Amino acid sequence: MLRGFLVVLSIALTVFALADCVQTEKDKVRGVPKWAWVVLIVLLPWVGPITWLVVGKDRPNEGGTDRPRRDGPTAPDEDPEFLRRLDEDIRRERRERRQRDQGGEGTGGSPSGSPNT
């Protein structure tokens, strides 16, 4: 009984892996050419189908979709352009504050040129 179950399971696994391999687009097949995968799946019971299912083709991302991975920054603090603009804004505000402070006090101000805080 157990032997029969294992034979049926082996055949089912082989048929499933073979169908998956045949339906997979050529650009998603990894390792060896598609025809070689078919030969491996058919000639090596258990090993061929399991190897195909584990490493044979590119799978979708962890999100379950086949979207392309985003290469750019994912948050504002990772975006170099955002950080550059932020730094420019901070410098401009400090410069304006320094000019206001120096304008209100006459020519007095800190000798180092840094803002009075």
N, C-alpha and C positions, 0 to 999 in steps of 0.2 A: 504493500500500500504506500509506504513512504517513498519507495523507489519510483513508483508511478507518479507520485506527486512531484518529485524532483525532476523527472523527465518532462512533465507538462510545464512546470515552472521554467525550466531551461528553454523549452521551445517558445513559450510565451515571451520570455525576456529577449530571446534572439529575434523573434518577429517584431517586437516593439522597437528594439534598437535598429534593426534593419529598416523598418519603415521611417523612423526618425532620421536616419542617415540619408536615405534616398530623398526625403522631402527637404533636407537642409540645403540652403543655397551654397554654392561653391565658395563664396568669399567668407563664409562663416565656419568652414571646416578648418580645424587646426591639426598640426602635426604632419600627417601624410595626406596624399590625394584621396579624394572621395572613393575612388574605385578600390584603393587599398583598404580603406575602412570597411567596405562591404565584404571584401575577402576575409579580413580579420574577424568580423562579426560572425560570418557563416562558418569558418573553419575552426575557430577557437571558442567552443562553448563556455559560457560563464565569463571567461577572461575578455574575449572580444567585445561582447555587448556591454559589460560593466565598464571597460576602458573607454568605449565610445561615449557612454552616458556621463562619465566623470570628466574626461579631458578632450573628447572628440570635437566639440564645437563651442563657439562663443555663446555664452548664455547671457540673458538680459541682466541689467544692473541689479543691485540689491533691492531697489525700489519696485522691481517687478515689471518695469517698463523698458522698452528698448530705445530710450532716448539717448542722444549723444551726451557724453559727459561734458559739463561746463568747465572750460579752461580758465576763465577769468576769476577775479576775486569773488568770494561768496558773501562778504560783509564789508561795510564801509571802511572799517579799520584795516582791511587787507588791500584796499584799493589805493595804489600809489598816487593816482591823480587826485583822489579825495583828500589824502593826507597832505599833498603839496598845497592844495587850495586852502586847507585848514591852517597850515603853517603860515601861508601868506596873509590870511585873515588875522591871525593872532599878531603877527609882526606889524600889520597896518594899524590895528587897534592900539598896540603899545606905542607906536610912533605918534598917532593922533593924540593919545593921552599925554605923552611927553610934551608935545607941542602945546597942548592946552595948559599943562602945568607950568611950563616955562613962560607962556604968554601971560598968565595970571600973576606970576611972581616977578615979572620984569625979566632981567637977565639972569636971575638966580636960578639955580637948579643944581643937581648933583654934578660934581666935577667929572665923574666917570662917564657921563652921558647916559647912564641907565635910568630907568624911570624911578620916581620916588614911590615906594610902596609902604 
